[in-house]
């Protein structure tokens, strides 16, 4: 059956058989492993059509004219996979929405297939060293023309999608186009006999790569199993291609000399080819890994560069941006880096801190290839170390700032005590000396002396220690106690009698009296509301006055900033210090129906911070 001129035909048949097996195998893998991926079922159906076409075209060289009927049917049905390809492209570029275009493609394909089935599309004839090849007639060329038309429509829409898409989907569209170029180039080999080209149809030998490249282009970075299978296929296809080329080259020498290999020579040839295959297997695997899993290799130099670069940022925003840039550059795809409490896209690296320190977790990497996932894991370790260093640096800087602040406050306290001692005696002398002055002068002197004494008292309060003696207090009772020292001040209260907080009674009274005096100085109506929130208890002191001037709104709680005429500007700053000592805060708030509200927030757990 096989003569010395048959080896090239065997390569032709082998390429078609391998293409059919690859198409069926990839289709089954998609249906079993990648069914949830959008378009996976369409892609599997298209691959089955490619496999059927490839298998059918392998029949004429093997059995000759006897395959005429089977090959004619397969040619007649060829527009159906082309319509599936159009549907697949539309689904890909439109993220699942196809519209009426897919229906038009299917309608044209079905009508053309019916024409091909009713009318004989061609016949199988002997050609060159082939026992048979399929030569289409007018009907066959019409069917092939419709296949070409659908293919052109699909590729034009894919090219338009490439211009519209961004990111990974744009790269996938480019990969699909590259795979299609492989397929179209391979299909030109089938036209050699029909066009009268007297040459071996070598383009057909590249057909097995088409199915693999198409799947790889669509599913890259989305399904680990497919990528693993793609790597193995790249290895074996590359190995088979090199082996085939080497075998053809070796066999060409005796054929050119008009001799043939003997049995021992054939055995030596096969043994040599086996050792050669083993020798090139490892390099091929490395090449395949780099193609399928780009960015998967991490060297010691990469780790050192990452550590050095991640040590540069001085704040968290800078660290997150630097980390995202480094890992995205290494893997060739965008990777978000953020703190765990933040929401955002995946894949991402999430930084969080627990009792053992900083940790970095991978989010959205479940279906990532093992290579990039391994690289991301190594990078996550470097990032966690960098986060720990930054956290310690910030803690040291914060401790130093607090130490300097305490030193300044201590110095200010000593200064305030000295000033108070040096001022109070002269003030008392001035007040005593004014007893013989006219009543209007005495009143003016008494007012100014009172203002100076108040300033001295506030300075000493602000500069002094804020140690607490916390107790469990009823909010309603604390407000009532503060009002008892403010005769004439009436307040509308909305406070649950059962609501309580942990606070220092004396300091809490000082805070409430200060806020109520400020409110009474600006408004006719006052209100105190209290509520429990997720992070503790909030107390709102509100008035119906003119509100806070815009020019002081952002520095209201800084020293010597006042909205009250005659005020020292230290009252709200003292409130802020006392609330900070409670682990809480004071802020400009809001309550429906009131123009100005200052809100105190007390945490559920009190920690004395000063």
C-alpha positions as CSV (number, residue, x, y, z in Angstrom):
1,X,0.0,0.0,0.0
2,X,2.8,2.5,1.0
3,X,5.7,3.1,-1.4
4,X,8.9,4.9,-1.0
5,X,7.1,8.1,-2.1
6,X,4.5,8.0,0.7
7,X,6.3,9.7,3.7
8,X,5.2,13.2,2.7
9,X,1.6,12.0,2.4
10,X,1.9,10.5,5.8
11,X,2.9,13.8,7.2
12,X,-0.1,15.4,5.5
13,X,-2.5,12.8,7.0
14,X,-0.8,13.0,10.4
15,X,-1.2,16.7,10.5
16,X,-5.0,16.4,9.7
17,X,-5.4,13.5,12.2
18,X,-3.6,15.5,14.9
19,X,-5.7,18.6,14.2
20,X,-8.9,16.4,14.5
21,X,-7.7,14.9,17.8
22,X,-6.7,18.4,19.1
23,X,-10.1,19.8,18.2
24,X,-12.0,17.0,19.9
25,X,-9.7,17.0,23.0
26,X,-9.9,20.8,23.4
27,X,-13.7,20.7,23.0
28,X,-14.1,18.1,25.7
29,X,-11.8,20.0,28.0
30,X,-13.8,23.2,27.5
31,X,-17.1,21.5,28.2
32,X,-15.8,19.8,31.3
33,X,-13.6,22.5,32.8
34,X,-14.5,25.8,31.3
35,X,-18.2,25.7,30.8
36,X,-18.8,28.8,33.0
37,X,-16.4,30.9,30.9
38,X,-18.5,33.1,28.5
39,X,-18.4,31.6,25.0
40,X,-16.8,28.3,26.0
41,X,-19.6,26.2,24.6
42,X,-19.6,28.1,21.3
43,X,-15.9,27.6,21.1
44,X,-16.2,23.9,21.8
45,X,-18.8,23.6,19.1
46,X,-16.6,25.4,16.6
47,X,-13.6,23.1,17.5
48,X,-15.8,20.0,16.9
49,X,-16.6,21.4,13.4
50,X,-12.9,22.0,12.7
51,X,-12.1,18.5,14.0
52,X,-14.8,17.0,11.7
53,X,-13.4,18.9,8.7
54,X,-9.8,17.9,9.4
55,X,-10.7,14.2,9.9
56,X,-12.8,14.2,6.7
57,X,-9.9,15.7,4.7
58,X,-7.6,12.9,5.9
59,X,-9.9,10.3,4.2
60,X,-9.1,10.9,0.5
61,X,-5.3,10.3,0.8
62,X,-6.0,7.1,2.8
63,X,-8.9,5.4,0.9
64,X,-9.1,7.4,-2.4
65,X,-12.3,7.9,-4.4
66,X,-14.3,5.7,-2.0
67,X,-14.4,8.7,0.4
68,X,-16.1,10.9,-2.2
69,X,-19.6,10.9,-0.5
70,X,-18.3,11.5,3.1
71,X,-16.0,14.3,2.1
72,X,-18.8,15.9,0.0
73,X,-21.1,15.9,3.0
74,X,-18.5,17.5,5.2
75,X,-17.8,20.2,2.7
76,X,-21.5,20.9,2.4
77,X,-21.7,21.3,6.2
78,X,-18.6,23.5,6.4
79,X,-20.6,26.8,6.6
80,X,-22.1,25.8,9.9
81,X,-18.8,26.0,11.9
82,X,-18.1,29.3,10.1
83,X,-21.5,30.6,11.4
84,X,-20.6,29.4,14.8
85,X,-17.3,31.4,14.5
86,X,-19.3,34.5,13.7
87,X,-21.5,33.9,16.7
88,X,-18.4,33.3,18.9
89,X,-16.8,36.6,17.8
90,X,-20.0,38.5,18.4
91,X,-20.4,37.0,21.8
92,X,-16.8,37.8,22.7
93,X,-16.7,41.4,21.6
94,X,-20.1,42.2,22.9
95,X,-19.7,40.3,26.2
96,X,-22.5,37.8,25.5
97,X,-24.9,40.0,23.4
98,X,-25.1,38.9,19.8
99,X,-28.1,40.6,18.2
100,X,-29.6,39.6,14.8
101,X,-26.3,39.3,13.1
102,X,-25.7,35.8,14.4
103,X,-29.2,34.8,13.2
104,X,-28.4,36.0,9.7
105,X,-25.1,34.1,9.7
106,X,-26.8,30.9,10.8
107,X,-29.6,31.4,8.2
108,X,-27.0,31.8,5.4
109,X,-25.0,28.8,6.6
110,X,-28.0,26.5,6.8
111,X,-29.3,27.6,3.3
112,X,-25.8,27.0,1.8
113,X,-25.5,23.6,3.5
114,X,-28.8,22.5,2.2
115,X,-27.6,23.5,-1.3
116,X,-24.4,21.5,-0.9
117,X,-26.3,18.4,0.4
118,X,-28.8,18.5,-2.5
119,X,-26.3,19.2,-5.2
120,X,-23.0,17.3,-5.3
121,X,-20.2,19.8,-4.3
122,X,-17.3,18.0,-6.1
123,X,-15.4,14.7,-6.4
124,X,-12.3,12.9,-5.1
125,X,-9.6,12.3,-7.7
126,X,-6.0,11.1,-7.6
127,X,-3.3,13.8,-7.5
128,X,0.5,13.7,-7.3
129,X,1.4,11.0,-4.7
130,X,-2.1,11.2,-3.1
131,X,-4.6,8.4,-3.6
132,X,-7.2,11.1,-3.6
133,X,-7.9,14.8,-3.0
134,X,-11.2,16.6,-3.1
135,X,-11.8,18.9,-6.1
136,X,-14.9,21.1,-5.7
137,X,-17.2,22.0,-8.6
138,X,-19.3,25.2,-9.0
139,X,-21.5,24.2,-6.0
140,X,-18.5,23.4,-4.0
141,X,-16.9,26.7,-4.7
142,X,-20.1,28.4,-3.8
143,X,-20.1,26.6,-0.4
144,X,-16.4,27.5,0.1
145,X,-17.2,31.1,-0.9
146,X,-19.9,31.3,1.8
147,X,-17.4,29.9,4.3
148,X,-14.9,32.5,3.3
149,X,-17.5,35.3,3.5
150,X,-18.5,34.3,7.0
151,X,-14.9,34.1,8.0
152,X,-14.2,37.6,6.7
153,X,-17.3,39.0,8.5
154,X,-16.1,37.4,11.7
155,X,-12.6,38.7,11.4
156,X,-13.7,42.2,10.5
157,X,-15.9,42.4,13.5
158,X,-13.1,41.0,15.6
159,X,-10.8,43.7,14.3
160,X,-13.4,46.4,15.1
161,X,-13.7,44.9,18.6
162,X,-9.9,45.0,19.0
163,X,-10.1,48.8,18.4
164,X,-12.9,49.1,21.0
165,X,-11.7,46.8,23.7
166,X,-9.1,47.5,26.3
167,X,-6.8,45.6,28.7
168,X,-6.8,41.9,28.7
169,X,-9.7,41.5,26.4
170,X,-8.0,43.5,23.7
171,X,-4.9,41.3,24.0
172,X,-7.2,38.2,23.7
173,X,-8.8,39.7,20.5
174,X,-5.3,40.1,19.1
175,X,-4.4,36.5,20.0
176,X,-7.6,35.2,18.3
177,X,-6.7,37.2,15.2
178,X,-3.2,35.7,15.3
179,X,-4.6,32.2,15.7
180,X,-7.0,32.8,12.8
181,X,-4.1,33.8,10.5
182,X,-2.6,30.4,11.3
183,X,-5.8,28.7,10.3
184,X,-6.3,30.7,7.1
185,X,-2.7,30.1,6.1
186,X,-3.2,26.3,6.7
187,X,-6.4,26.1,4.7
188,X,-4.7,27.5,1.6
189,X,-3.1,24.1,1.2
190,X,-6.4,22.5,0.4
191,X,-6.8,24.7,-2.7
192,X,-3.5,23.5,-4.3
193,X,-5.1,20.6,-6.3
194,X,-8.2,22.6,-7.3
195,X,-6.1,25.6,-8.5
196,X,-3.7,23.4,-10.4
197,X,-0.7,24.2,-8.1
198,X,1.7,21.3,-8.6
199,X,3.3,21.4,-5.2
200,X,3.0,19.5,-1.9
201,X,0.2,21.3,0.2
202,X,2.7,22.1,3.0
203,X,0.5,24.8,4.6
204,X,-1.8,22.1,5.9
205,X,0.9,20.9,8.2
206,X,0.3,23.9,10.4
207,X,-3.4,23.2,11.0
208,X,-2.9,21.4,14.4
209,X,-1.6,24.7,15.8
210,X,-4.8,26.6,14.9
211,X,-7.2,25.0,17.5
212,X,-4.6,25.3,20.3
213,X,-3.8,28.9,19.5
214,X,-7.4,29.8,19.3
215,X,-8.3,28.4,22.7
216,X,-5.1,29.8,24.2
217,X,-6.0,33.3,23.0
218,X,-9.4,33.3,24.5
219,X,-8.8,31.6,27.8
220,X,-5.4,32.8,28.8
221,X,-5.2,33.7,32.5
222,X,-8.8,32.5,33.0
223,X,-8.6,28.8,33.4
224,X,-5.6,27.1,35.0
225,X,-6.3,23.6,33.6
226,X,-6.5,24.9,30.0
227,X,-3.2,26.7,30.4
228,X,-1.6,23.5,31.8
229,X,-2.9,21.5,28.9
230,X,-1.8,24.3,26.5
231,X,1.7,24.0,27.9
232,X,1.8,20.2,27.4
233,X,0.4,20.6,23.9
234,X,3.0,23.2,23.0
235,X,5.7,20.9,24.2
236,X,4.5,17.9,22.3
237,X,3.6,19.7,19.1
238,X,7.0,21.4,19.2
239,X,8.7,18.1,19.8
240,X,6.8,16.4,17.0
241,X,7.5,19.2,14.6
242,X,11.3,19.0,15.3
243,X,11.3,15.2,15.1
244,X,9.4,15.3,11.8
245,X,11.8,17.9,10.4
246,X,14.8,15.9,11.5
247,X,13.4,12.7,10.1
248,X,12.6,14.2,6.8
249,X,16.1,15.7,6.6
250,X,17.8,12.4,7.5
251,X,15.7,10.3,5.1
252,X,16.3,12.8,2.3
253,X,20.0,11.7,2.0
254,X,19.5,8.0,1.1
255,X,16.5,8.9,-1.1
256,X,18.7,11.4,-3.0
257,X,21.3,8.7,-3.4
258,X,18.8,6.2,-4.6
259,X,19.3,3.8,-1.7
260,X,17.2,2.8,1.3
261,X,17.8,2.2,5.0
262,X,18.5,-1.3,6.2
263,X,16.9,-2.8,9.3
264,X,19.9,-2.0,11.6
265,X,20.1,1.5,10.1
266,X,16.4,2.1,10.8
267,X,16.9,0.9,14.4
268,X,19.9,3.2,14.9
269,X,17.9,6.1,13.4
270,X,15.0,5.6,15.8
271,X,17.4,5.3,18.8
272,X,19.2,8.5,17.8
273,X,15.9,10.3,17.4
274,X,14.7,9.1,20.8
275,X,17.8,10.5,22.5
276,X,17.5,13.7,20.6
277,X,13.9,14.0,21.7
278,X,14.9,13.5,25.3
279,X,17.7,16.1,24.9
280,X,15.4,18.9,23.6
281,X,12.4,18.1,25.8
282,X,13.6,20.3,28.8
283,X,14.4,23.3,26.6
284,X,11.0,23.0,24.9
285,X,9.2,22.8,28.3
286,X,10.9,26.0,29.4
287,X,9.9,27.8,26.1
288,X,6.3,26.6,26.6
289,X,6.3,27.8,30.2
290,X,7.4,31.2,29.1
291,X,4.7,31.3,26.4
292,X,1.8,30.0,28.5
293,X,2.9,31.4,31.9
294,X,4.6,34.7,31.2
295,X,6.0,36.3,34.4
296,X,6.1,33.0,36.3
297,X,9.9,33.0,36.8
298,X,11.2,35.0,39.7
299,X,15.0,35.3,40.2
300,X,17.0,36.3,43.2
301,X,17.7,39.6,41.5
302,X,13.9,40.2,41.0
303,X,13.4,39.6,44.8
304,X,16.2,42.0,45.7
305,X,14.9,44.7,43.3
306,X,11.4,44.3,44.8
307,X,12.6,44.7,48.3
308,X,14.7,47.8,47.5
309,X,11.9,49.5,45.5
310,X,9.2,48.7,48.2
311,X,11.4,50.2,50.9
312,X,11.3,53.6,49.2
313,X,7.7,54.9,49.8
314,X,7.2,56.9,52.9
315,X,3.4,56.5,53.2
316,X,0.7,53.9,52.5
317,X,-0.6,55.4,49.3
318,X,2.9,55.4,47.9
319,X,3.6,51.8,48.9
320,X,0.3,50.6,47.4
321,X,1.0,52.4,44.1
322,X,4.6,51.2,44.0
323,X,3.6,47.6,44.6
324,X,0.9,47.7,42.0
325,X,3.3,49.0,39.4
326,X,6.0,46.4,40.2
327,X,3.8,43.3,40.1
328,X,1.8,44.5,37.1
329,X,5.0,45.2,35.2
330,X,6.4,41.7,36.0
331,X,3.3,39.8,35.1
332,X,2.2,41.9,32.1
333,X,-1.4,42.4,33.4
334,X,-2.9,45.0,35.8
335,X,-2.9,43.9,39.4
336,X,-4.5,46.0,42.2
337,X,-2.8,46.3,45.6
338,X,-4.9,47.7,48.4
339,X,-5.7,47.4,52.1
340,X,-8.2,44.7,53.0
341,X,-11.0,47.0,54.0
342,X,-11.0,48.6,50.5
343,X,-13.1,47.3,47.6
344,X,-11.9,47.1,44.1
345,X,-11.1,45.0,41.0
346,X,-9.4,41.6,41.0
347,X,-6.8,40.1,40.6
348,X,-5.5,41.9,43.7
349,X,-3.1,41.7,46.6
350,X,-4.7,42.6,49.9
351,X,-2.7,43.9,52.9
352,X,-4.0,43.3,56.4
353,X,-2.6,43.2,59.9
354,X,-3.4,40.7,62.7
355,X,-1.9,39.8,66.0
356,X,1.1,38.2,64.2
357,X,1.8,41.2,62.1
358,X,1.2,42.2,58.4
359,X,0.0,39.7,55.9
360,X,-0.6,39.9,52.2
361,X,-3.4,37.7,50.6
362,X,-4.2,36.9,47.0
363,X,-7.7,37.8,45.9
364,X,-9.1,36.7,42.5
365,X,-6.3,34.3,41.7
366,X,-8.3,31.0,41.9
367,X,-8.2,30.5,38.1
368,X,-4.9,32.1,37.4
369,X,-2.1,30.0,36.0
370,X,0.3,28.5,38.5
371,X,3.3,30.6,37.2
372,X,1.8,34.1,37.8
373,X,0.2,32.9,41.0
374,X,3.6,31.6,42.3
375,X,5.2,35.0,41.3
376,X,2.4,36.9,43.0
377,X,2.9,34.8,46.2
378,X,6.6,35.6,46.3
379,X,5.8,39.3,45.7
380,X,3.2,39.2,48.5
381,X,5.9,38.1,51.0
382,X,8.1,41.1,50.0
383,X,5.1,43.4,50.2
384,X,4.1,42.2,53.7
385,X,7.7,42.8,54.9
386,X,7.6,46.3,53.4
387,X,4.3,47.0,55.1
388,X,5.7,45.9,58.4
389,X,8.7,48.2,58.0
390,X,6.5,51.1,57.0
391,X,4.2,50.5,60.0
392,X,7.1,50.4,62.4
393,X,8.5,53.6,60.9
394,X,5.2,55.3,61.3
395,X,4.9,54.1,64.9
396,X,8.3,55.5,65.7
397,X,7.5,58.8,64.0
398,X,4.2,59.0,65.8
399,X,5.9,58.3,69.2
400,X,8.5,61.0,68.5
401,X,5.8,63.5,67.6
402,X,3.9,62.6,70.8
403,X,7.1,62.9,72.8
404,X,7.8,66.3,71.3
405,X,4.2,67.4,71.8
406,X,4.3,66.3,75.5
407,X,7.6,68.1,75.9
408,X,6.1,71.3,74.4
409,X,3.0,71.0,76.5
410,X,5.1,70.4,79.7
411,X,7.1,73.5,78.8
412,X,3.9,75.4,78.1
413,X,2.5,74.2,81.5
414,X,5.5,75.4,83.4
415,X,5.3,78.7,81.5
416,X,1.6,79.0,82.2
417,X,2.1,78.3,85.9
418,X,4.8,81.0,86.1
419,X,2.6,83.5,84.2
420,X,-0.3,82.7,86.4
421,X,1.8,83.2,89.5
422,X,3.2,86.4,88.2
423,X,-0.1,87.8,87.0
424,X,-2.5,86.9,89.7
425,X,-0.8,89.0,92.4
426,X,-0.8,92.2,90.2
427,X,-4.4,91.5,89.2
428,X,-5.5,91.2,92.8
429,X,-3.7,94.5,93.6
430,X,-5.4,96.2,90.6
431,X,-8.8,94.9,91.8
432,X,-8.2,96.2,95.3
433,X,-6.9,99.5,94.1
434,X,-10.0,100.0,92.0
435,X,-12.3,99.9,95.1
436,X,-12.2,103.7,95.3
437,X,-12.8,104.3,91.7
438,X,-16.2,105.4,90.2
439,X,-18.6,102.5,89.7
440,X,-18.2,102.5,85.9
441,X,-14.5,102.3,86.2
442,X,-14.7,99.5,88.8
443,X,-17.0,97.5,86.5
444,X,-14.6,97.9,83.5
445,X,-11.6,96.9,85.6
446,X,-13.4,93.9,87.0
447,X,-14.4,92.8,83.5
448,X,-10.9,93.0,82.1
449,X,-9.4,91.4,85.2
450,X,-11.9,88.5,84.8
451,X,-11.0,88.1,81.2
452,X,-7.3,87.8,82.1
453,X,-8.0,85.3,84.9
454,X,-10.1,83.3,82.4
455,X,-7.2,83.3,79.9
456,X,-4.8,82.2,82.6
457,X,-7.1,79.4,83.7
458,X,-7.7,78.2,80.1
459,X,-4.0,78.2,79.3
460,X,-3.3,76.1,82.4
461,X,-6.1,73.7,81.5
462,X,-4.8,73.3,77.9
463,X,-1.2,72.8,79.0
464,X,-1.9,70.6,82.0
465,X,-2.1,66.9,82.2
466,X,-5.4,65.1,81.1
467,X,-5.2,62.0,83.2
468,X,-8.6,60.3,83.5
469,X,-10.5,58.5,86.3
470,X,-13.2,56.8,84.1
471,X,-16.5,55.6,85.4
472,X,-19.7,54.3,83.8
473,X,-22.0,57.3,83.5
474,X,-25.5,57.9,82.4
475,X,-25.5,60.4,79.6
476,X,-28.7,62.0,80.7
477,X,-27.3,62.5,84.3
478,X,-24.1,63.9,82.9
479,X,-26.0,66.5,80.9
480,X,-28.2,67.4,83.8
481,X,-25.1,67.9,86.0
482,X,-23.5,70.2,83.5
483,X,-26.7,72.3,83.2
484,X,-26.9,72.6,87.0
485,X,-23.9,74.9,86.7
486,X,-25.5,77.0,84.0
487,X,-28.5,78.8,85.5
488,X,-30.8,80.3,82.9
489,X,-29.7,78.0,80.1
490,X,-32.6,75.9,78.8
491,X,-32.0,72.8,76.6
492,X,-34.2,70.5,74.6
493,X,-32.9,67.0,75.3
494,X,-33.5,63.8,73.5
495,X,-31.5,61.2,75.5
496,X,-32.4,57.6,76.3
497,X,-32.2,57.3,80.2
498,X,-30.6,53.9,79.8
499,X,-27.8,55.2,77.5
500,X,-24.4,55.2,79.3
501,X,-20.7,55.8,78.5
502,X,-17.3,55.3,80.1
503,X,-15.8,58.7,80.9
504,X,-14.2,60.8,83.6
505,X,-17.1,62.7,85.3
506,X,-15.1,65.9,86.0
507,X,-13.7,66.1,82.5
508,X,-17.0,65.2,80.9
509,X,-18.7,68.0,82.8
510,X,-16.0,70.4,81.7
511,X,-16.6,69.4,78.0
512,X,-20.4,69.7,78.2
513,X,-20.3,73.1,80.0
514,X,-17.8,74.4,77.5
515,X,-20.0,73.3,74.5
516,X,-23.3,74.5,76.1
517,X,-21.7,77.9,76.9
518,X,-20.6,78.3,73.3
519,X,-24.1,77.3,72.0
520,X,-25.9,79.7,74.4
521,X,-23.6,82.5,73.2
522,X,-24.8,82.1,69.6
523,X,-28.3,80.7,69.6
524,X,-31.7,81.2,71.2
525,X,-32.6,77.5,71.3
526,X,-30.3,74.7,72.4
527,X,-30.6,71.0,72.1
528,X,-28.6,67.9,73.3
529,X,-29.2,64.6,71.5
530,X,-27.5,61.3,72.2
531,X,-27.5,58.1,70.1
532,X,-25.7,54.7,70.0
533,X,-23.8,54.0,66.8
534,X,-21.7,51.2,65.6
535,X,-18.5,52.6,67.0
536,X,-19.8,53.8,70.4
537,X,-22.0,56.7,71.6
538,X,-22.5,60.1,70.0
539,X,-23.6,63.3,71.9
540,X,-24.8,66.2,69.7
541,X,-24.8,69.8,71.2
542,X,-26.8,72.0,68.8
543,X,-28.0,75.6,68.5
544,X,-30.0,77.7,66.1
545,X,-27.3,80.4,65.7
546,X,-25.7,81.7,62.5
547,X,-23.4,78.7,62.1
548,X,-19.7,78.4,61.9
549,X,-17.9,80.9,59.7
550,X,-16.3,79.1,56.6
551,X,-12.9,80.6,57.3
552,X,-12.5,78.8,60.6
553,X,-14.5,75.6,59.9
554,X,-11.4,73.5,59.2
555,X,-9.4,74.8,62.2
556,X,-12.2,75.2,64.8
557,X,-10.5,73.0,67.4
558,X,-7.1,74.5,67.1
559,X,-5.8,76.7,69.9
560,X,-6.7,80.4,69.9
561,X,-9.5,80.0,67.2
562,X,-12.8,81.3,68.5
563,X,-16.2,82.1,67.1
564,X,-17.4,83.8,70.4
565,X,-16.6,87.5,71.0
566,X,-14.5,87.8,74.1
567,X,-13.5,84.2,74.1
568,X,-9.9,83.0,74.7
569,X,-9.9,80.6,71.7
570,X,-8.9,77.7,73.9
571,X,-12.2,76.3,74.9
572,X,-12.8,74.0,71.9
573,X,-9.1,73.1,71.9
574,X,-9.4,71.9,75.5
575,X,-12.5,69.9,74.5
576,X,-10.5,68.2,71.7
577,X,-7.7,67.3,74.1
578,X,-10.1,65.8,76.6
579,X,-11.9,63.8,73.9
580,X,-8.6,62.6,72.5
581,X,-7.7,61.4,76.0
582,X,-10.9,59.4,76.1
583,X,-10.0,57.8,72.7
584,X,-12.9,59.7,71.1
585,X,-13.3,62.8,69.1
586,X,-15.2,66.1,68.7
587,X,-16.2,67.3,65.2
588,X,-18.5,69.7,63.5
589,X,-21.6,67.6,62.9
590,X,-25.2,68.0,61.7
591,X,-28.7,67.4,62.9
592,X,-31.9,68.1,61.0
593,X,-33.5,71.4,62.1
594,X,-30.4,72.9,63.7
595,X,-27.8,75.3,62.1
596,X,-24.8,74.3,64.3
597,X,-24.0,71.0,65.9
598,X,-20.8,69.9,67.7
599,X,-20.7,66.1,68.0
600,X,-18.8,64.1,70.7
601,X,-18.0,60.5,69.9
602,X,-17.2,58.2,72.8
603,X,-15.8,54.7,72.0
604,X,-17.3,51.6,73.7
605,X,-13.9,50.9,75.2
606,X,-12.1,53.7,76.9
607,X,-8.3,53.9,76.6
608,X,-6.5,56.8,78.3
609,X,-4.1,58.1,75.6
610,X,-2.5,61.0,77.5
